[in-house]
């Protein structure tokens, strides 16, 4: 069975005037969603391009958010295989 996909549109509140970087805001909110069970382990997350487009941020911001979550141990990424919670 292929991993489930997640829809993130409308689930994030980004404050572009906050001192916290957008990538950290995204990482914090995704981490909370994983911890609260709204995103289950094994769920395939959107590509960095799709995440960036959905949230109206740069792709570099999306990459940084996923890298932060990977460093914290909340997601795994594989080249060509996407990012999974």
N, C-alpha and C positions, 0 to 999 in steps of 0.2 A: 504494500500500500504506500503510495507516495506521501511525503510529509504534507501536512495541512498548510495552507497559505493564510496569511493574515491581512486584513484591511486596516490601514492606519489612518485613513482620511477622517478628519474630524475628531481624532482622539488625542491630539496634541495641542497644547496651548504654549506657544512660543512668545516670549516677551523680548522683542528686539531692542528694547531700551534697558533691559536688566544688565547688571554687571557680569552675570554668568554667561559664558560663551554659548551660542546656539547649540553647538555640538554636545556640550555638557548637559544642556536642558533636555535635548533629545535622549541622550544616554540615560539620564536620571528617570525620565518618564517611561522609557522602555524597560529599564530595570524594575521599576515599580510594577509595571504590567506583568512582568515575568514572576516577580515575587508574589503578587496577588493572585496569580493563576489565570489572569485574563489572556496571557500568552503562554501556552503550555510548552514544555520541553519538546523539542523535535519540530516545532512549528517553523516553517521556512519564512524568513523575513523578506521584505521586498529588496530588490537590488539597490545598490547605492544610487543609481540613476533614478529609479522609480521613487525611492524615498525622498530624494532631493526635489524631484518634480512635484510630488504630493505636498511637501511641506514648504515649497517655494524657498529653498535654500540652495547653496552651491553644492555640487557633488563632493567637494573637499570637506564640507561640513558633515555630510552624511558618512563619508569614509571615516572621519575623525570620531564620530559617534559610535560607529560599529567597532572601531579599534579600541575605544575606551571600554566598551562592554566586553570585548574579548579579553582585554587586560584584567578586567574584574572577574572573568570566568563565567559570564552570563550568556555568551554566544560563542559559537564555533563557526569559522569560515573556511571554505575550501575553494581554491582557485577553480573557477568554472562551475562550482557546485553551490554557490550562494552562501547565505548566512542563515544559520539555524539557532533557535533559542535552546 
